[in-house]
């Protein structure tokens, strides 16, 4: 780069800057927390890299973050001797947002949500929080271990453009200079900054240095203004809940306290400490395919890596925290973690502790567990499929809405369902649909409501995948009420009556089959309907209509199958067919059944014509 170049911010960055500058006025002080956190991460990364290449630190032993105030120049400078950035890394990390989840979040976020959620740090763009208090930001950085003493200077006033140029840079690391706005002069007070550091960054393991003022000497001396210790290594007896909450906030950038934490020190064949948190709110990007986890791995208190899926299964990706072990070498790589007995043991023990804690919470603090389930219930359902060894434990933690619920709130447990089953009931019944309302109003429920049999109403997107892999609970199989026959519900008298009616409708069904041959596999007299004229069901071993629609929406190939149409012989419209098998009426019965289960008509206009014709 020969000279200064000017660039335009990516649209999402401009949107983010506007959001922070105008919406986060109630939490302006977070800018310091964000910048110190970035600096700390840069030092952690350098410590790790230098284990295999000690020339990167260029002879420097003390790695720290420095915060300096210049009231005359109205500047705050945050400097770290961390890993620094190359020119390409500056271009990649500052000025653009690559994460698709962040882009999606920003598009749907309004000013009020920004004030309420305080999610700036969660999506990894905390650097831009500098513009909350600064009208100009200059960043100077040089990659540790790079040849030569040239670095990159990035400058912007946060108004749509930024400039980049090469500059002399004798020290590796990153320096950020904030030119403080006139109306934000409160942040030029050193005591104010010390208070912010104490509040948000006390537990960061890197020393945060500020000028130590002394009347006896004119020499500039620095002192650490944070504790700079490994919080998780402290004795639990010496820590209060407030301490745990503050460390959680500094670790996750979440403004809300966690629901609970699990702090364990294990000694014996394996030595490690874990401090795991269950948040009170789900992160906005929990469903992003490339979303990273929340566990930081340390080896002998030296940061090694974070976001590794080997440390925590995907269905527990909301868990945050730290794992520190003395049984991993400091030069451990992501590849070495795969299949590591140490990591496998720690992972199994951590998962077991989390599930036990959730079980305890569900039993002793149901209101707290209800909060957890509302935020993380859907992702917990993945565990039934992903974690077969813990399937039974996870199954007991699941909550459902049922046809006996007053609303869509998921509160029923499988254990309670089994206890309240009717004497001769042989299955746990469920129905899946796109919405709770669609499930609650399904014609398939009619016989179950009539016989007072409980049915699980499943409307979360993950439910189809979950139940298709569930099998059984407590030895009792799960059965879809929209698939196969329901002969186990019929008494001997019911079966005899059904056979008699089926014979009576034999010719009607034969004529209907000719009309609907392209749409349905078979037409039957139904024993599950009491109010609706018709419904569609799938064969026992075939894909249901809801699953078929989900698969198609994901662009997946779906087997070409036909449903079974069941008709209610007691309904006036069906009785009418005994007089004349009218083609329009037969098609309307099929279309109504399709609509009632959430399907889409191929030709809505034709359906309307037929309806009008029948009404006339």
C-alpha positions in Angstrom: 0.0 0.0 0.0 1.8 3.1 -1.2 -0.4 5.8 0.1 -3.6 6.4 2.1 -6.7 4.7 0.6 -10.3 5.7 1.4 -13.0 3.0 1.6 -16.8 3.0 2.2 -18.2 0.9 5.1 -20.3 -2.1 4.2 -24.0 -1.4 4.6 -24.3 -3.5 7.7 -21.5 -1.7 9.4 -23.1 1.7 8.7 -26.3 0.3 10.1 -24.5 -1.0 13.2 -22.7 2.3 13.8 -26.0 4.2 13.6 -27.6 1.7 15.9 -24.9 2.0 18.6 -24.5 5.8 18.4 -28.2 6.5 18.7 -29.5 3.6 20.7 -27.0 2.6 23.3 -26.9 6.0 25.1 -27.9 4.4 28.4 -24.9 2.1 28.3 -22.1 4.2 26.9 -19.5 2.9 29.2 -19.5 -0.5 27.5 -17.1 0.9 24.9 -14.2 0.4 27.3 -15.3 -3.1 28.2 -15.4 -4.1 24.5 -12.1 -2.7 23.6 -10.3 -4.1 26.6 -11.9 -7.5 25.9 -10.6 -7.4 22.3 -7.1 -6.5 23.6 -7.2 -9.3 26.1 -8.2 -11.8 23.4 -5.3 -10.5 21.2 -2.8 -11.2 24.0 -4.3 -14.6 24.7 -3.8 -15.5 21.1 -0.2 -14.3 21.1 0.6 -16.3 24.2 -0.7 -19.5 22.5 1.0 -18.8 19.2 4.3 -18.0 20.9 4.4 -21.5 22.6 5.5 -22.9 19.3 7.3 -19.8 18.0 8.8 -17.7 20.8 10.3 -15.2 18.4 6.8 -13.7 18.0 7.0 -11.9 21.3 10.2 -10.2 20.1 11.9 -10.5 23.5 9.0 -9.0 25.5 7.9 -10.9 28.6 5.2 -8.8 30.0 2.0 -8.8 27.9 -0.5 -6.2 29.2 -3.3 -3.8 28.2 -2.6 -0.1 28.8 -5.3 2.6 29.2 -4.2 6.2 29.0 -6.1 9.5 29.2 -4.9 12.8 27.7 -7.3 15.5 28.8 -5.6 18.2 26.8 -5.9 16.3 23.5 -9.3 14.8 24.6 -8.2 11.3 23.9 -8.3 7.8 25.4 -5.7 5.4 24.2 -6.0 1.6 24.6 -2.8 -0.3 23.8 -2.1 -4.0 23.8 1.0 -6.0 23.0 -1.0 -8.8 21.6 -1.0 -10.6 18.3 -1.8 -7.6 16.2 -3.2 -7.6 12.6 -1.9 -7.7 9.1 -3.2 -5.5 6.3 -5.6 -8.2 5.0 -6.8 -8.9 8.6 -7.6 -5.2 9.1 -9.6 -5.2 5.9 -11.4 -8.4 6.8 -12.2 -7.5 10.5 -12.8 -3.7 10.3 -15.2 -2.2 7.8 -17.1 -5.4 7.0 -19.3 -7.9 8.8 -18.9 -11.4 7.5 -21.2 -13.3 9.9 -24.5 -14.0 8.2 -26.2 -14.3 11.5 -25.1 -10.8 12.4 -26.4 -9.4 9.2 -29.8 -11.1 9.7 -29.9 -9.8 13.3 -29.2 -6.2 12.2 -31.9 -6.3 9.5 -34.5 -7.3 12.0 -33.3 -5.1 14.9 -34.9 -1.8 15.8 -33.8 0.9 18.2 -36.0 -0.3 21.1 -34.6 -3.8 20.8 -31.1 -2.4 20.9 -31.8 -0.7 24.2 -33.4 -3.8 25.7 -31.1 -6.5 24.5 -27.6 -5.0 24.7 -26.2 -7.6 22.4 -23.4 -5.6 20.8 -20.6 -7.8 22.2 -22.4 -11.0 21.5 -22.0 -10.7 17.7 -18.3 -9.9 17.8 -18.3 -6.3 16.6 -17.5 -4.6 19.8 -14.8 -2.5 18.2 -17.4 -0.2 16.7 -18.7 0.6 20.2 -15.8 3.2 20.3 -18.0 5.5 18.2 -20.5 5.8 21.0 -18.2 8.2 22.8 -15.7 9.2 20.0 -16.1 11.3 16.9 -12.9 9.9 15.5 -11.1 6.6 16.0 -7.5 5.8 14.9 -6.2 2.2 15.1 -2.5 1.4 14.6 -1.6 -2.3 14.4 1.4 -4.5 13.6 1.3 -8.3 13.5 3.6 -9.9 16.1 6.6 -11.6 14.5 6.1 -9.8 11.2 9.3 -8.8 9.2 10.0 -5.1 9.3 8.6 -2.3 11.4 5.7 -1.3 9.2 2.2 -1.4 10.5 -1.3 -0.4 9.4 -3.2 2.7 10.4 -7.0 2.7 10.2 -8.9 6.0 10.7 -12.6 6.9 10.6 -15.1 9.4 11.9 -17.7 6.7 11.8 -19.7 8.5 9.1 -19.7 6.0 6.2 -16.0 6.0 5.3 -12.6 5.0 6.6 -9.0 5.3 5.5 -6.1 2.8 5.6 -2.4 3.5 5.2 1.0 2.0 6.1 2.9 3.7 8.9 6.1 3.1 11.0 5.2 0.9 13.9 8.2 -0.1 16.1 6.0 -2.2 18.5 3.8 -5.2 17.7 0.2 -5.2 18.9 -2.6 -2.7 18.5 -3.2 0.8 19.7 -6.6 2.5 19.5 -6.9 6.2 20.0 -10.4 7.6 20.7 -11.0 11.3 20.1 -13.7 11.9 22.7 -16.8 13.9 21.8 -17.3 17.2 23.6 -20.4 16.0 25.3 -18.7 12.8 26.6 -16.0 14.5 28.6 -16.9 12.4 31.7 -14.9 9.6 30.2 -11.7 11.7 30.3 -11.8 11.3 34.1 -9.3 8.6 35.1 -11.3 7.6 38.2 -14.4 7.1 36.0 -12.4 4.7 33.7 -11.0 2.8 36.7 -14.5 2.4 37.9 -15.6 1.0 34.6 -12.6 -1.4 34.5 -13.4 -2.6 38.0 -17.1 -3.1 37.0 -16.6 -5.0 33.8 -13.0 -6.2 33.4 -11.8 -7.0 36.9 -11.6 -10.7 36.2 -9.8 -10.5 32.8 -6.6 -12.5 33.3 -4.4 -10.0 31.5 -3.2 -7.0 33.6 -4.9 -3.7 32.7 -2.4 -0.9 33.4 -3.0 2.7 34.1 -0.7 5.5 35.1 0.2 5.5 38.8 0.3 9.1 40.1 2.9 9.9 42.7 3.9 13.3 44.1 7.4 12.0 44.9 8.5 11.2 41.4 8.1 12.7 37.9 8.7 9.3 36.3 5.7 7.7 34.7 4.9 4.4 36.5 2.0 2.1 35.7 -0.1 -0.1 38.0 -2.6 -2.9 37.4 -6.1 -1.7 38.0 -7.8 -5.1 37.8 -7.3 -8.3 39.8 -5.9 -10.1 36.7 -6.3 -13.6 38.2 -7.9 -16.8 37.0 -11.3 -16.3 38.5 -12.3 -20.0 38.1 -9.2 -21.1 40.1 -10.5 -19.4 43.2 -12.1 -21.3 46.0 -15.9 -21.4 45.8 -16.1 -20.6 49.5 -14.5 -17.2 48.8 -16.9 -16.2 46.0 -20.3 -14.7 46.2 -23.1 -14.9 43.6 -22.3 -11.3 42.7 -18.7 -12.3 41.8 -20.0 -15.1 39.6 -22.4 -12.8 37.9 -19.8 -10.2 37.2 -17.4 -12.7 35.8 -20.1 -14.1 33.6 -20.9 -10.7 32.2 -17.2 -10.0 31.5 -16.9 -13.4 29.8 -20.0 -13.2 27.6 -20.9 -9.5 27.3 -24.3 -10.4 28.5 -25.9 -7.6 30.6 -28.3 -10.1 32.3 -27.2 -12.4 35.1 -27.1 -16.1 34.2 -29.8 -18.6 35.4 -27.2 -20.6 37.3 -23.5 -21.7 37.3 -21.6 -24.9 37.9 -18.2 -24.5 39.4 -16.2 -27.7 39.8 -12.6 -28.7 40.7 -11.7 -32.3 39.8 -8.6 -33.9 41.2 -7.4 -37.5 40.7 -6.6 -39.4 37.5 -7.6 -36.2 35.7 -7.1 -32.7 37.0 -9.3 -29.8 35.7 -11.5 -27.0 36.8 -14.7 -26.1 35.0 -16.9 -23.0 35.5 -20.0 -23.4 33.3 -22.9 -21.0 33.0 -26.5 -21.4 31.8 -27.6 -18.0 30.5 -31.1 -16.6 31.1 -31.5 -15.5 27.5 -30.9 -17.3 24.2 -28.3 -15.7 21.9 -29.8 -14.2 18.8 -27.7 -16.5 16.5 -28.4 -19.8 18.3 -29.9 -21.3 15.1 -27.1 -20.1 12.8 -25.4 -23.2 11.2 -21.9 -21.7 11.7 -22.5 -20.4 15.2 -19.7 -20.9 17.6 -20.0 -22.4 21.0 -19.2 -20.6 24.3 -16.6 -22.6 26.1 -13.0 -21.3 26.5 -10.3 -24.0 26.9 -7.3 -23.2 29.1 -4.3 -25.4 29.7 -2.6 -24.6 33.0 -4.3 -21.2 33.0 -3.0 -20.4 29.5 -5.7 -19.7 27.0 -5.6 -22.3 24.2 -8.8 -22.0 22.2 -12.5 -21.4 22.3 -15.7 -22.4 20.4 -14.5 -26.0 19.9 -17.3 -28.5 19.4 -15.3 -31.2 21.1 -15.8 -29.6 24.5 -19.6 -29.5 24.4 -22.3 -31.2 22.2 -24.2 -29.0 19.8 -27.5 -29.2 21.7 -25.8 -27.5 24.7 -24.2 -24.8 22.5 -25.9 -22.1 24.7 -23.7 -23.1 27.7 -20.9 -20.5 28.4 -17.8 -20.9 30.5 -14.3 -22.0 31.1 -12.5 -25.3 31.3 -8.9 -25.3 32.6 -6.9 -28.6 32.7 -3.4 -29.5 33.6 -3.6 -32.7 31.5 -3.3 -31.1 28.1 -0.1 -29.9 26.6 0.1 -26.2 25.9 0.7 -26.8 22.2 -2.6 -28.7 21.8 -4.3 -28.2 18.4 -7.9 -28.6 17.4 -6.9 -31.8 15.6 -5.4 -33.3 18.8 -8.6 -32.5 20.7 -10.5 -34.8 18.4 -10.6 -38.2 20.0 -8.6 -37.1 23.0 -9.4 -39.2 26.0 -8.9 -36.2 28.3 -11.3 -34.1 26.4 -13.8 -36.9 26.1 -13.8 -37.5 29.8 -14.2 -33.8 30.6 -17.0 -33.5 28.0 -18.9 -36.4 29.4 -18.6 -35.2 33.0 -19.6 -31.6 32.0 -22.7 -32.8 30.1 -23.7 -35.0 33.1 -23.3 -32.1 35.5 -25.4 -29.8 33.3 -28.2 -32.3 32.9 -28.2 -33.0 36.7 -28.4 -29.3 37.4 -31.3 -28.9 35.0 -33.1 -31.8 36.6 -32.6 -30.2 40.0 -33.8 -26.9 38.7 -36.9 -28.5 37.2 -37.7 -30.2 40.5 -36.9 -27.5 43.0 -37.3 -24.3 41.0 -40.0 -24.9 38.4 -40.5 -21.2 37.6 -36.8 -20.8 36.9 -36.9 -24.0 34.7 -39.9 -22.6 32.8 -37.7 -19.6 31.9 -34.9 -21.9 30.8 -37.3 -24.0 28.7 -38.8 -21.0 27.0 -35.3 -19.9 25.9 -33.6 -23.2 25.2 -36.4 -25.9 25.0 -36.1 -26.2 21.2 -32.4 -26.8 21.2 -32.6 -29.3 24.1 -34.9 -31.4 21.9 -32.0 -31.9 19.5 -30.2 -33.8 22.4 -32.7 -36.7 22.1 -31.2 -37.5 18.7 -27.6 -36.3 19.2 -26.8 -37.7 22.6 -28.1 -41.3 22.7 -26.2 -42.1 25.9 -28.1 -39.4 27.7 -31.4 -39.7 25.8 -33.5 -40.9 28.9 -32.2 -38.0 31.0 -32.9 -35.4 28.3 -36.4 -37.0 27.7 -37.3 -36.3 31.3 -36.3 -32.6 30.9 -38.6 -32.1 27.8 -41.8 -30.1 28.1 -44.8 -30.2 25.8 -48.2 -28.5 25.2 -51.1 -31.0 25.0 -54.7 -31.0 24.0 -55.5 -30.7 27.7 -53.4 -27.5 28.0 -55.1 -24.1 28.1 -52.5 -22.5 25.9 -49.4 -23.0 23.9 -47.1 -22.9 26.9 -45.1 -26.2 27.1 -45.4 -27.5 30.6 -46.4 -31.2 30.4 -43.7 -33.8 31.0 -43.5 -37.4 29.6 -43.4 -38.8 33.1 -46.7 -37.0 34.0 -48.2 -38.1 30.7 -47.4 -41.8 31.4 -48.8 -41.6 34.9 -52.1 -40.2 33.6 -52.5 -42.7 30.7 -55.8 -44.5 30.5 -55.9 -48.1 31.6 -55.6 -49.9 28.2 -53.6 -47.1 26.5 -50.7 -48.6 24.6 -48.9 -45.5 23.2 -47.9 -41.9 23.9 -49.9 -40.0 21.2 -48.7 -36.9 19.4 -49.5 -34.7 16.5 -47.1 -32.4 14.6 -48.1 -29.2 12.8 -46.7 -25.9 11.7 -48.3 -24.0 14.6 -49.8 -24.8 17.9 -53.2 -23.5 16.7 -53.1 -25.9 13.7 -52.3 -28.8 16.0 -55.0 -27.9 18.5 -57.6 -27.6 15.8 -56.6 -30.7 13.8 -59.5 -33.0 13.0 -57.2 -35.9 13.9 -57.8 -34.9 17.6 -61.5 -35.4 17.6 -61.7 -39.0 18.8 -59.0 -38.3 21.4 -60.9 -35.3 22.8 -64.1 -37.4 22.8 -62.4 -40.2 24.7 -60.4 -37.8 27.0 -57.0 -39.1 25.9 -54.0 -36.8 26.1 -52.1 -35.9 23.0 -48.8 -34.0 22.7 -49.1 -31.0 20.4 -45.8 -30.6 18.6 -45.3 -27.4 16.6 -41.6 -26.6 17.0 -39.7 -27.0 13.7 -37.3 -29.5 15.4 -40.2 -31.7 16.7 -40.6 -33.8 13.5 -36.9 -34.7 13.6 -37.1 -35.4 17.3 -40.1 -37.8 17.3 -38.9 -39.6 14.2 -35.9 -40.6 16.2 -37.4 -40.9 19.7 -38.7 -44.5 19.6 -40.1 -44.9 23.1 -40.2 -43.5 26.6 -40.3 -45.7 29.7 -41.0 -48.7 27.4 -44.0 -47.0 25.8 -43.8 -46.2 22.0 -44.6 -42.8 20.7 -47.3 -42.8 18.0 -48.5 -40.2 15.6 -52.3 -39.8 15.5 -52.0 -38.7 11.8 -50.5 -42.0 10.7 -51.8 -45.6 10.3 -54.8 -47.1 12.0 -56.0 -46.4 15.5 -57.4 -49.8 16.1 -56.1 -50.0 19.7 -58.7 -47.2 20.5 -61.6 -49.2 19.2 -63.7 -51.5 21.4 -65.1 -54.7 20.0 -68.4 -52.9 19.4 -66.6 -50.0 17.7 -64.9 -52.4 15.3 -68.1 -54.2 14.5 -69.8 -50.9 13.8 -66.9 -49.8 11.6 -67.0 -53.0 9.5 -70.8 -52.6 9.0 -70.5 -48.9 8.0 -67.5 -49.7 5.7 -69.6 -52.3 3.9 -72.5 -49.8 3.6 -70.1 -47.2 2.0 -68.3 -49.8 -0.2 -69.8 -48.5 -3.5 -69.4 -44.8 -2.5 -65.7 -45.4 -1.7 -65.2 -47.2 -5.0 -66.6 -44.3 -6.9 -64.7 -41.7 -4.9 -61.5 -43.6 -5.5 -62.0 -43.3 -9.3 -62.3 -39.5 -8.9 -59.3 -39.1 -6.6 -57.1 -41.8 -7.9 -54.3 -39.4 -8.8 -54.3 -37.8 -5.3 -54.9 -40.6 -2.8 -53.6 -44.1 -2.2 -56.8 -45.3 -0.5 -60.1 -44.1 0.9 -61.4 -45.4 4.3 -64.3 -45.0 6.7 -62.8 -43.2 9.7 -63.2 -43.9 13.4 -61.1 -40.8 14.4 -63.6 -38.1 13.2 -66.6 -37.0 15.0 -67.1 -33.4 13.7 -65.1 -33.0 10.5 -66.2 -34.7 7.2 -62.7 -35.9 6.2 -59.0 -36.0 7.0 -55.8 -37.1 5.5 -53.4 -39.6 7.1 -50.1 -41.2 6.1 -49.2 -44.9 6.1 -47.5 -46.0 9.4 -44.1 -46.1 7.8 -44.4 -43.2 5.4 -43.5 -39.5 5.8 -46.3 -37.4 7.2 -47.6 -34.2 5.5 -45.9 -31.8 7.9 -42.5 -33.5 7.6 -42.9 -33.5 3.8 -43.5 -29.7 3.8 -40.5 -29.1 6.1 -38.3 -31.2 3.8 -39.4 -29.4 0.7 -38.9 -26.0 2.4 -35.3 -27.1 3.0 -34.8 -28.0 -0.6 -34.7 -31.7 0.1 -35.9 -34.4 -2.3 -39.2 -35.9 -1.0 -40.4 -39.4 -1.9 -43.5 -39.3 -4.1 -46.2 -40.8 -1.9 -50.0 -40.4 -1.7 -52.0 -40.0 1.5 -55.0 -41.9 2.7 -58.3 -40.1 2.8 -60.6 -40.9 5.7 -64.3 -39.9 5.6 -66.7 -39.5 8.5 -69.9 -41.5 7.7 -72.0 -39.5 10.2 -71.3 -36.1 8.6 -74.1 -34.7 6.4 -71.8 -34.0 3.5 -70.5 -37.6 3.4 -74.1 -39.0 3.9 -75.0 -37.0 0.8 -72.6 -39.1 -1.3 -74.8 -42.1 -0.7 -77.4 -40.4 -2.9 -75.0 -39.3 -5.5 -71.2 -39.3 -5.7 -70.8 -35.8 -6.9 -67.3 -35.1 -8.3 -67.3 -31.5 -7.0 -68.2 -32.6 -3.5 -65.6 -35.4 -3.5 -62.8 -33.0 -4.5 -63.9 -30.4 -1.9 -63.8 -33.1 0.8 -60.2 -33.9 -0.3 -59.2 -30.2 -0.5 -60.7 -29.5 3.0 -58.8 -32.4 4.5 -55.6 -31.0 2.9 -56.1 -27.5 4.2 -57.0 -28.7 7.7 -53.6 -30.4 8.0 -51.7 -27.3 6.8 -51.2 -28.3 3.2 -51.5 -26.0 0.2 -54.0 -26.4 -2.7 -52.6 -26.8 -6.2 -55.5 -24.8 -7.6 -57.2 -22.6 -5.1 -59.3 -20.9 -7.8 -60.8 -24.3 -8.7 -61.5 -25.0 -5.1 -63.5 -21.7 -4.8 -65.4 -22.5 -7.9 -66.4 -25.9 -6.6 -67.4 -24.4 -3.2 -69.6 -21.8 -4.9 -71.2 -24.4 -7.1 -72.1 -26.6 -4.1 -73.5 -23.6 -2.2 -75.7 -22.6 -5.1 
